[in-house]
């Protein structure tokens, strides 16, 4: 088999491995989503254990990518793809952790349906986010910043709405137990909001794979919003 064919096969293997990791994370979120909506948390332990599978996949992907970098002596774009894949796998592993942490919260505190419904909305947005991450990596030669901005903004909006409501509830809490539950719910809302940061990170990594440069797209987004706002005022 020619060198080019071996290289092509190795890069395809890396892409497939990362796709499998993304799919496993989506499965974990879907299972957690179902458990939260139904209130049936009997399988919570199994879902929490599933997170270890994703951790193992992340470690295996890193080891495989590093081995292929050394074996094939990758250069330029192929090297960026391998290195970028390692960075993306870490972002995915962190996103997976959030579903585990949220589920532990529900198992421990068994919060009211109001909190469940609010957090479930953010959960669904994170699931949509995972779909975009999958698309970004599959089509890393395409600029997907517009979709990333839109989804990250939606998640941020949901977070601020939920957080404001939780602050009001915290002020009205009558017992220490109730206050602790609300405070923990605020932590989970913040954890899911962080998933949007990871989406931004993935977009920056994809840009690096495509162009060889890291761009702070949050700053670019803020500049764009300021420009649009100034235009509207004028």
Secondary structure, 3 states (H helix, E strand, C coil): CCHHHHHHHHHHHHHHHHHHHHHHHHHHHHHHHHHHHHCCCCCHHHHHHHHHHHHHHHHHHHHHHHHHHHHHCCCHHHHHHHHHHHHHHHHHHHHHHHHHHHHHHHHHHCCCHHHHHHHHHHHHHHHHHHHHHHHHHHCCCCCCHHHHHHHHHHHHHHHHHHHHHHHHHHHHCCCHHHHHHHHHHHHHHHHHHHHHHHHHHHHHHHHHHHHCCCCCHHHHHHHHHHHHHHHHHC
